């Protein structure tokens, strides 16, 4: 399954992330299909350079079946490319919790 996710770069205590299209089986910082943007969490939220993304490519890959991770979907929601996900824990965490306590 194709995923739209963050790939970490930078140096210690100064992270910078690439927003990439990758197969879900690949490691986080491993092989990817296409780089579609970048995210610098150290910049203030009002700076334009904090999140750079190619919206057309995101829409193209989502039409091909790529699914964004929770963090990337929040970033896309900030840019109003897609609706902001509901606040709270992710679905996978809740299903994992239900399995443990069942």
N, CA, C and O atoms as CSV, one atom per row, in Angstrom:
chain,resi,resn,atom,element,x,y,z
A,1,UNK,N,N,0.840,-1.182,0.000
A,1,UNK,CA,C,0.000,0.000,0.000
A,1,UNK,C,C,0.882,1.241,0.000
A,1,UNK,O,O,1.870,1.315,0.730
A,2,UNK,N,N,0.520,2.196,-0.812
A,2,UNK,CA,C,1.271,3.447,-0.861
A,2,UNK,C,C,0.891,4.335,0.307
A,2,UNK,O,O,-0.279,4.440,0.674
A,3,UNK,N,N,1.898,4.973,0.885
A,3,UNK,CA,C,1.675,5.871,2.014
A,3,UNK,C,C,2.307,7.225,1.707
A,3,UNK,O,O,3.345,7.307,1.050
A,4,UNK,N,N,1.663,8.284,2.192
A,4,UNK,CA,C,2.257,9.615,2.172
A,4,UNK,C,C,2.745,9.836,3.589
A,4,UNK,O,O,1.936,9.945,4.510
A,5,UNK,N,N,4.056,9.904,3.781
A,5,UNK,CA,C,4.585,9.968,5.141
A,5,UNK,C,C,5.824,10.841,5.228
A,5,UNK,O,O,6.325,11.346,4.223
A,6,UNK,N,N,6.304,11.006,6.456
A,6,UNK,CA,C,7.488,11.825,6.712
A,6,UNK,C,C,8.730,10.949,6.716
A,6,UNK,O,O,8.715,9.837,7.244
A,7,UNK,N,N,9.797,11.454,6.129
A,7,UNK,CA,C,11.100,10.809,6.156
A,7,UNK,C,C,12.063,11.775,6.835
A,7,UNK,O,O,12.214,12.916,6.396
A,8,UNK,N,N,12.711,11.325,7.896
A,8,UNK,CA,C,13.503,12.230,8.721
A,8,UNK,C,C,14.899,12.467,8.146
A,8,UNK,O,O,15.521,11.570,7.576
A,9,UNK,N,N,15.365,13.690,8.313
A,9,UNK,CA,C,16.710,14.081,7.925
A,9,UNK,C,C,17.228,15.080,8.943
A,9,UNK,O,O,16.665,15.203,10.031
A,10,UNK,N,N,18.283,15.788,8.609
A,10,UNK,CA,C,18.838,16.776,9.523
A,10,UNK,C,C,19.885,16.169,10.432
A,10,UNK,O,O,20.401,15.081,10.176
A,11,UNK,N,N,20.190,16.890,11.499
A,11,UNK,CA,C,21.184,16.432,12.464
A,11,UNK,C,C,20.526,16.318,13.836
A,11,UNK,O,O,19.348,16.634,14.009
A,12,UNK,N,N,21.301,15.867,14.790
A,12,UNK,CA,C,20.772,15.670,16.133
A,12,UNK,C,C,20.210,16.974,16.695
A,12,UNK,O,O,20.859,18.019,16.637
A,13,UNK,N,N,19.013,16.900,17.232
A,13,UNK,CA,C,18.281,18.017,17.838
A,13,UNK,C,C,17.880,19.104,16.839
A,13,UNK,O,O,17.423,20.170,17.252
A,14,UNK,N,N,18.040,18.861,15.531
A,14,UNK,CA,C,17.625,19.807,14.488
A,14,UNK,C,C,16.966,19.029,13.348
A,14,UNK,O,O,17.513,18.977,12.246
A,15,UNK,N,N,15.798,18.421,13.595
A,15,UNK,CA,C,15.191,17.577,12.557
A,15,UNK,C,C,14.584,18.395,11.435
A,15,UNK,O,O,14.142,19.527,11.629
A,16,UNK,N,N,14.573,17.798,10.273
A,16,UNK,CA,C,13.839,18.315,9.121
A,16,UNK,C,C,13.282,17.079,8.419
A,16,UNK,O,O,13.944,16.044,8.351
A,17,UNK,N,N,12.086,17.192,7.910
A,17,UNK,CA,C,11.416,16.039,7.327
A,17,UNK,C,C,11.104,16.282,5.860
A,17,UNK,O,O,10.775,17.398,5.458
A,18,UNK,N,N,11.212,15.217,5.062
A,18,UNK,CA,C,10.733,15.229,3.686
A,18,UNK,C,C,9.360,14.570,3.705
A,18,UNK,O,O,9.158,13.583,4.414
A,19,UNK,N,N,8.425,15.099,2.942
A,19,UNK,CA,C,7.127,14.458,2.773
A,19,UNK,C,C,7.245,13.646,1.491
A,19,UNK,O,O,7.451,14.200,0.411
A,20,UNK,N,N,7.113,12.324,1.618
A,20,UNK,CA,C,7.390,11.428,0.502
A,20,UNK,C,C,6.229,10.461,0.259
A,20,UNK,O,O,5.383,10.237,1.125
A,21,UNK,N,N,6.223,9.902,-0.943
A,21,UNK,CA,C,5.340,8.795,-1.295
A,21,UNK,C,C,6.199,7.545,-1.220
A,21,UNK,O,O,7.228,7.458,-1.891
A,22,UNK,N,N,5.787,6.572,-0.408
A,22,UNK,CA,C,6.585,5.357,-0.249
A,22,UNK,C,C,5.659,4.162,-0.073
A,22,UNK,O,O,4.503,4.300,0.327
A,23,UNK,N,N,6.188,3.007,-0.378
A,23,UNK,CA,C,5.475,1.772,-0.098
A,23,UNK,C,C,5.494,1.576,1.417
A,23,UNK,O,O,6.509,1.837,2.063
A,24,UNK,N,N,4.396,1.126,1.976
A,24,UNK,CA,C,4.293,0.964,3.424
A,24,UNK,C,C,5.262,-0.047,4.004
A,24,UNK,O,O,5.521,-0.031,5.207
A,25,UNK,N,N,5.806,-0.932,3.165
A,25,UNK,CA,C,6.737,-1.949,3.662
A,25,UNK,C,C,8.161,-1.438,3.807
A,25,UNK,O,O,8.982,-2.079,4.462
A,26,UNK,N,N,8.468,-0.292,3.206
A,26,UNK,CA,C,9.820,0.249,3.281
A,26,UNK,C,C,10.066,0.923,4.628
A,26,UNK,O,O,9.116,1.389,5.257
A,27,UNK,N,N,11.326,0.986,5.089
A,27,UNK,CA,C,11.623,1.683,6.346
A,27,UNK,C,C,11.352,3.181,6.244
A,27,UNK,O,O,11.252,3.730,5.147
A,28,UNK,N,N,11.237,3.827,7.383
A,28,UNK,CA,C,10.882,5.252,7.433
A,28,UNK,C,C,11.812,6.113,6.591
A,28,UNK,O,O,11.345,6.953,5.820
A,29,UNK,N,N,13.101,5.923,6.723
A,29,UNK,CA,C,14.061,6.741,5.999
A,29,UNK,C,C,14.625,6.022,4.776
A,29,UNK,O,O,15.659,6.421,4.239
A,30,UNK,N,N,13.955,4.978,4.342
A,30,UNK,CA,C,14.456,4.172,3.233
A,30,UNK,C,C,14.006,4.679,1.880
A,30,UNK,O,O,13.781,5.871,1.675
A,31,UNK,N,N,13.881,3.733,0.966
A,31,UNK,CA,C,13.547,4.026,-0.420
A,31,UNK,C,C,12.154,4.651,-0.523
A,31,UNK,O,O,11.230,4.245,0.181
A,32,UNK,N,N,12.016,5.632,-1.398
A,32,UNK,CA,C,10.715,6.248,-1.627
A,32,UNK,C,C,10.514,6.456,-3.117
A,32,UNK,O,O,11.466,6.400,-3.896
A,33,UNK,N,N,9.269,6.698,-3.507
A,33,UNK,CA,C,8.916,6.846,-4.918
A,33,UNK,C,C,9.112,8.286,-5.379
A,33,UNK,O,O,9.710,8.537,-6.426
A,34,UNK,N,N,8.600,9.230,-4.586
A,34,UNK,CA,C,8.675,10.632,-4.982
A,34,UNK,C,C,8.673,11.525,-3.746
A,34,UNK,O,O,7.965,11.251,-2.778
A,35,UNK,N,N,9.458,12.582,-3.781
A,35,UNK,CA,C,9.434,13.602,-2.732
A,35,UNK,C,C,8.448,14.680,-3.164
A,35,UNK,O,O,8.571,15.242,-4.253
A,36,UNK,N,N,7.461,14.968,-2.301
A,36,UNK,CA,C,6.440,15.941,-2.681
A,36,UNK,C,C,6.448,17.186,-1.800
A,36,UNK,O,O,5.646,18.096,-2.012
A,37,UNK,N,N,7.349,17.237,-0.810
A,37,UNK,CA,C,7.395,18.430,0.028
A,37,UNK,C,C,8.380,18.283,1.164
A,37,UNK,O,O,9.125,17.306,1.247
A,38,UNK,N,N,8.369,19.287,2.049
A,38,UNK,CA,C,9.241,19.271,3.229
A,38,UNK,C,C,8.519,19.914,4.403
A,38,UNK,O,O,7.570,20.679,4.231
A,39,UNK,N,N,8.993,19.585,5.604
A,39,UNK,CA,C,8.395,20.081,6.840
A,39,UNK,C,C,9.518,20.354,7.832
A,39,UNK,O,O,10.313,19.466,8.141
A,40,UNK,N,N,9.580,21.592,8.332
A,40,UNK,CA,C,10.583,21.975,9.313
A,40,UNK,C,C,9.865,22.351,10.605
A,40,UNK,O,O,9.340,23.460,10.705
A,41,UNK,N,N,9.824,21.453,11.605
A,41,UNK,CA,C,9.069,21.721,12.831
A,41,UNK,C,C,9.676,22.795,13.724
A,41,UNK,O,O,9.021,23.256,14.659
A,42,UNK,N,N,10.915,23.202,13.456
A,42,UNK,CA,C,11.569,24.200,14.303
A,42,UNK,C,C,11.165,25.632,13.960
A,42,UNK,O,O,11.364,26.538,14.769
A,43,UNK,N,N,10.610,25.845,12.793
A,43,UNK,CA,C,10.166,27.183,12.413
A,43,UNK,C,C,8.831,27.507,13.081
A,43,UNK,O,O,8.049,26.599,13.360
A,44,UNK,N,N,8.560,28.781,13.339
A,44,UNK,CA,C,7.257,29.157,13.916
A,44,UNK,C,C,6.101,28.804,12.979
A,44,UNK,O,O,6.273,28.723,11.762
A,45,UNK,N,N,4.931,28.598,13.563
A,45,UNK,CA,C,3.777,28.157,12.775
A,45,UNK,C,C,3.324,29.181,11.741
A,45,UNK,O,O,2.690,28.809,10.754
A,46,UNK,N,N,3.632,30.457,11.939
A,46,UNK,CA,C,3.172,31.471,10.993
A,46,UNK,C,C,4.096,31.632,9.783
A,46,UNK,O,O,3.752,32.357,8.849
A,47,UNK,N,N,5.252,30.980,9.777
A,47,UNK,CA,C,6.187,31.068,8.647
A,47,UNK,C,C,5.713,30.195,7.495
A,47,UNK,O,O,5.265,29.068,7.710
A,48,UNK,N,N,5.809,30.714,6.264
A,48,UNK,CA,C,5.418,29.953,5.086
A,48,UNK,C,C,6.363,28.794,4.813
A,48,UNK,O,O,5.942,27.765,4.283
A,49,UNK,N,N,7.631,28.945,5.166
A,49,UNK,CA,C,8.642,27.933,4.868
A,49,UNK,C,C,8.540,26.701,5.763
A,49,UNK,O,O,9.251,25.721,5.541
A,50,UNK,N,N,7.675,26.734,6.763
A,50,UNK,CA,C,7.542,25.607,7.695
A,50,UNK,C,C,7.056,24.353,6.972
A,50,UNK,O,O,7.599,23.266,7.169
A,51,UNK,N,N,6.030,24.508,6.136
A,51,UNK,CA,C,5.491,23.391,5.368
A,51,UNK,C,C,5.479,23.787,3.896
A,51,UNK,O,O,4.799,24.734,3.499
A,52,UNK,N,N,6.240,23.051,3.096
A,52,UNK,CA,C,6.228,23.248,1.646
A,52,UNK,C,C,5.719,21.949,1.037
A,52,UNK,O,O,6.247,20.874,1.324
A,53,UNK,N,N,4.700,22.048,0.202
A,53,UNK,CA,C,4.133,20.832,-0.377
A,53,UNK,C,C,3.556,21.120,-1.761
A,53,UNK,O,O,3.039,22.209,-2.009
A,54,UNK,N,N,3.646,20.155,-2.645
A,54,UNK,CA,C,3.068,20.263,-3.980
A,54,UNK,C,C,1.660,19.664,-3.917
A,54,UNK,O,O,1.499,18.444,-3.950
A,55,UNK,N,N,0.648,20.523,-3.826
A,55,UNK,CA,C,-0.733,20.078,-3.634
A,55,UNK,C,C,-1.235,19.231,-4.801
A,55,UNK,O,O,-1.989,18.282,-4.590
A,56,UNK,N,N,-0.830,19.559,-6.025
A,56,UNK,CA,C,-1.289,18.795,-7.186
A,56,UNK,C,C,-0.804,17.352,-7.118
A,56,UNK,O,O,-1.540,16.419,-7.438
A,57,UNK,N,N,0.444,17.184,-6.696
A,57,UNK,CA,C,1.004,15.826,-6.591
A,57,UNK,C,C,0.340,15.037,-5.467
A,57,UNK,O,O,0.146,13.828,-5.592
A,58,UNK,N,N,-0.008,15.704,-4.375
A,58,UNK,CA,C,-0.717,15.026,-3.284
A,58,UNK,C,C,-2.061,14.513,-3.793
A,58,UNK,O,O,-2.418,13.359,-3.556
A,59,UNK,N,N,-2.802,15.364,-4.489
A,59,UNK,CA,C,-4.106,14.962,-5.021
A,59,UNK,C,C,-3.962,13.829,-6.038
A,59,UNK,O,O,-4.782,12.911,-6.075
A,60,UNK,N,N,-2.918,13.901,-6.860
A,60,UNK,CA,C,-2.679,12.834,-7.836
A,60,UNK,C,C,-2.445,11.499,-7.133
A,60,UNK,O,O,-3.075,10.498,-7.472
A,61,UNK,N,N,-1.537,11.484,-6.152
A,61,UNK,CA,C,-1.208,10.223,-5.483
A,61,UNK,C,C,-2.370,9.709,-4.646
A,61,UNK,O,O,-2.547,8.496,-4.526
A,62,UNK,N,N,-3.165,10.600,-4.067
A,62,UNK,CA,C,-4.335,10.146,-3.316
A,62,UNK,C,C,-5.366,9.535,-4.263
A,62,UNK,O,O,-6.082,8.610,-3.880
A,63,UNK,N,N,-5.449,10.042,-5.495
A,63,UNK,CA,C,-6.356,9.434,-6.475
A,63,UNK,C,C,-5.874,8.051,-6.895
A,63,UNK,O,O,-6.673,7.219,-7.325
A,64,UNK,N,N,-4.573,7.800,-6.773
A,64,UNK,CA,C,-4.001,6.491,-7.086
A,64,UNK,C,C,-4.072,5.530,-5.899
A,64,UNK,O,O,-3.672,4.372,-6.025
A,65,UNK,N,N,-4.578,5.989,-4.740
A,65,UNK,CA,C,-4.762,5.100,-3.596
A,65,UNK,C,C,-3.793,5.310,-2.451
A,65,UNK,O,O,-3.841,4.560,-1.477
A,66,UNK,N,N,-2.922,6.292,-2.526
A,66,UNK,CA,C,-1.990,6.556,-1.425
A,66,UNK,C,C,-2.752,7.117,-0.225
A,66,UNK,O,O,-3.637,7.958,-0.382
A,67,UNK,N,N,-2.404,6.649,0.967
A,67,UNK,CA,C,-3.056,7.117,2.182
A,67,UNK,C,C,-2.047,7.863,3.048
A,67,UNK,O,O,-0.945,7.363,3.279
A,68,UNK,N,N,-2.407,9.054,3.532
A,68,UNK,CA,C,-1.479,9.797,4.393
A,68,UNK,C,C,-1.465,9.226,5.811
A,68,UNK,O,O,-2.466,8.697,6.295
A,69,UNK,N,N,-0.311,9.348,6.464
A,69,UNK,CA,C,-0.237,8.978,7.870
A,69,UNK,C,C,-0.974,10.037,8.686
A,69,UNK,O,O,-1.376,11.067,8.146
A,70,UNK,N,N,-1.152,9.792,9.969
A,70,UNK,CA,C,-1.889,10.723,10.816
A,70,UNK,C,C,-1.208,12.086,10.852
A,70,UNK,O,O,-1.882,13.108,10.720
A,71,UNK,N,N,0.099,12.126,11.025
A,71,UNK,CA,C,0.831,13.397,11.081
A,71,UNK,C,C,0.739,14.145,9.750
A,71,UNK,O,O,0.518,15.355,9.738
A,72,UNK,N,N,0.903,13.448,8.649
A,72,UNK,CA,C,0.827,14.101,7.343
A,72,UNK,C,C,-0.596,14.585,7.079
A,72,UNK,O,O,-0.776,15.649,6.486
A,73,UNK,N,N,-1.599,13.838,7.500
A,73,UNK,CA,C,-2.977,14.297,7.296
A,73,UNK,C,C,-3.254,15.559,8.104
A,73,UNK,O,O,-4.043,16.403,7.678
A,74,UNK,N,N,-2.617,15.700,9.263
A,74,UNK,CA,C,-2.752,16.944,10.033
A,74,UNK,C,C,-2.072,18.106,9.306
A,74,UNK,O,O,-2.606,19.215,9.275
A,75,UNK,N,N,-0.913,17.859,8.728
A,75,UNK,CA,C,-0.225,18.901,7.963
A,75,UNK,C,C,-1.052,19.306,6.744
A,75,UNK,O,O,-1.158,20.492,6.431
A,76,UNK,N,N,-1.639,18.325,6.057
A,76,UNK,CA,C,-2.476,18.626,4.902
A,76,UNK,C,C,-3.742,19.365,5.331
A,76,UNK,O,O,-4.260,20.198,4.588
A,77,UNK,N,N,-4.233,19.062,6.517
A,77,UNK,CA,C,-5.390,19.774,7.042
A,77,UNK,C,C,-5.072,21.222,7.359
A,77,UNK,O,O,-5.911,22.098,7.152
A,78,UNK,N,N,-3.861,21.491,7.862
A,78,UNK,CA,C,-3.443,22.873,8.123
A,78,UNK,C,C,-3.403,23.691,6.834
A,78,UNK,O,O,-3.713,24.883,6.840
A,79,UNK,N,N,-3.021,23.050,5.731
A,79,UNK,CA,C,-2.942,23.728,4.441
A,79,UNK,C,C,-4.273,23.691,3.687
A,79,UNK,O,O,-4.365,24.209,2.574
A,80,UNK,N,N,-5.289,23.094,4.273
A,80,UNK,CA,C,-6.625,22.943,3.690
A,80,UNK,C,C,-6.611,22.187,2.360
A,80,UNK,O,O,-7.395,22.487,1.459
A,81,UNK,N,N,-5.720,21.209,2.246
A,81,UNK,CA,C,-5.703,20.330,1.079
A,81,UNK,C,C,-6.721,19.211,1.273
A,81,UNK,O,O,-7.340,18.752,0.313
A,82,UNK,N,N,-6.888,18.780,2.506
A,82,UNK,CA,C,-7.896,17.787,2.864
A,82,UNK,C,C,-8.461,18.162,4.227
A,82,UNK,O,O,-7.861,18.981,4.922
A,83,UNK,N,N,-9.598,17.592,4.638
A,83,UNK,CA,C,-10.161,17.948,5.944
A,83,UNK,C,C,-9.240,17.536,7.092
A,83,UNK,O,O,-8.557,16.513,7.023
A,84,UNK,N,N,-9.234,18.333,8.126
A,84,UNK,CA,C,-8.420,18.051,9.311
A,84,UNK,C,C,-8.971,16.803,10.001
A,84,UNK,O,O,-10.182,16.701,10.198
A,85,UNK,N,N,-8.096,15.838,10.376
A,85,UNK,CA,C,-8.589,14.652,11.079
A,85,UNK,C,C,-9.113,15.021,12.461
A,85,UNK,O,O,-8.743,16.048,13.030
A,86,UNK,N,N,-9.974,14.170,12.983
A,86,UNK,CA,C,-10.549,14.452,14.298
A,86,UNK,C,C,-9.471,14.375,15.372
A,86,UNK,O,O,-8.551,13.565,15.268
A,87,UNK,N,N,-9.577,15.211,16.400
A,87,UNK,CA,C,-8.568,15.163,17.472
A,87,UNK,C,C,-8.708,13.878,18.278
A,87,UNK,O,O,-9.780,13.276,18.343
A,88,UNK,N,N,-7.625,13.484,18.875
A,88,UNK,CA,C,-7.634,12.273,19.691
A,88,UNK,C,C,-6.617,11.281,19.177
A,88,UNK,O,O,-5.760,11.599,18.353
A,89,UNK,N,N,-6.736,10.087,19.682
A,89,UNK,CA,C,-5.772,9.054,19.310
A,89,UNK,C,C,-6.111,8.451,17.965
A,89,UNK,O,O,-7.248,8.533,17.499
A,90,UNK,N,N,-5.118,7.846,17.349
A,90,UNK,CA,C,-5.327,7.250,16.030
A,90,UNK,C,C,-6.126,5.963,16.144
A,90,UNK,O,O,-6.203,5.369,17.220
A,91,UNK,N,N,-6.720,5.532,15.043
A,91,UNK,CA,C,-7.528,4.319,15.030
A,91,UNK,C,C,-6.688,3.087,15.337
A,91,UNK,O,O,-7.144,2.178,16.031
A,92,UNK,N,N,-5.459,3.054,14.820
A,92,UNK,CA,C,-4.628,1.873,15.035
A,92,UNK,C,C,-4.297,1.704,16.514
A,92,UNK,O,O,-4.226,0.578,17.005
A,93,UNK,N,N,-4.092,2.817,17.234
A,93,UNK,CA,C,-3.805,2.732,18.662
A,93,UNK,C,C,-5.010,2.188,19.405
A,93,UNK,O,O,-4.860,1.359,20.303
A,94,UNK,N,N,-6.215,2.644,19.042
A,94,UNK,CA,C,-7.414,2.176,19.715
A,94,UNK,C,C,-7.668,0.700,19.465
A,94,UNK,O,O,-8.047,-0.023,20.386
A,95,UNK,N,N,-7.466,0.234,18.231
A,95,UNK,CA,C,-7.679,-1.180,17.951
A,95,UNK,C,C,-6.638,-2.024,18.683
A,95,UNK,O,O,-6.953,-3.112,19.164
A,96,UNK,N,N,-5.400,-1.534,18.772
A,96,UNK,CA,C,-4.361,-2.252,19.512
A,96,UNK,C,C,-4.725,-2.326,20.991
A,96,UNK,O,O,-4.534,-3.362,21.629
A,97,UNK,N,N,-5.252,-1.220,21.540
A,97,UNK,CA,C,-5.642,-1.199,22.941
A,97,UNK,C,C,-6.782,-2.172,23.207
A,97,UNK,O,O,-6.776,-2.861,24.227
A,98,UNK,N,N,-7.754,-2.241,22.312
A,98,UNK,CA,C,-8.869,-3.154,22.489
A,98,UNK,C,C,-8.420,-4.608,22.452
A,98,UNK,O,O,-8.961,-5.444,23.176
A,99,UNK,N,N,-7.442,-4.910,21.619
A,99,UNK,CA,C,-6.933,-6.264,21.544
A,99,UNK,C,C,-6.247,-6.653,22.849
A,99,UNK,O,O,-6.418,-7.770,23.337
A,100,UNK,N,N,-5.471,-5.731,23.411
A,100,UNK,CA,C,-4.750,-6.033,24.650
A,100,UNK,C,C,-5.713,-6.242,25.814
A,100,UNK,O,O,-5.535,-7.168,26.606
A,101,UNK,N,N,-6.726,-5.394,25.924
A,101,UNK,CA,C,-7.625,-5.482,27.065
A,101,UNK,C,C,-8.767,-6.474,26.881
A,101,UNK,O,O,-9.541,-6.709,27.809
A,102,UNK,N,N,-8.875,-7.046,25.713
A,102,UNK,CA,C,-9.922,-8.011,25.478
A,102,UNK,C,C,-9.517,-9.303,26.102
A,102,UNK,O,O,-10.260,-10.282,26.030
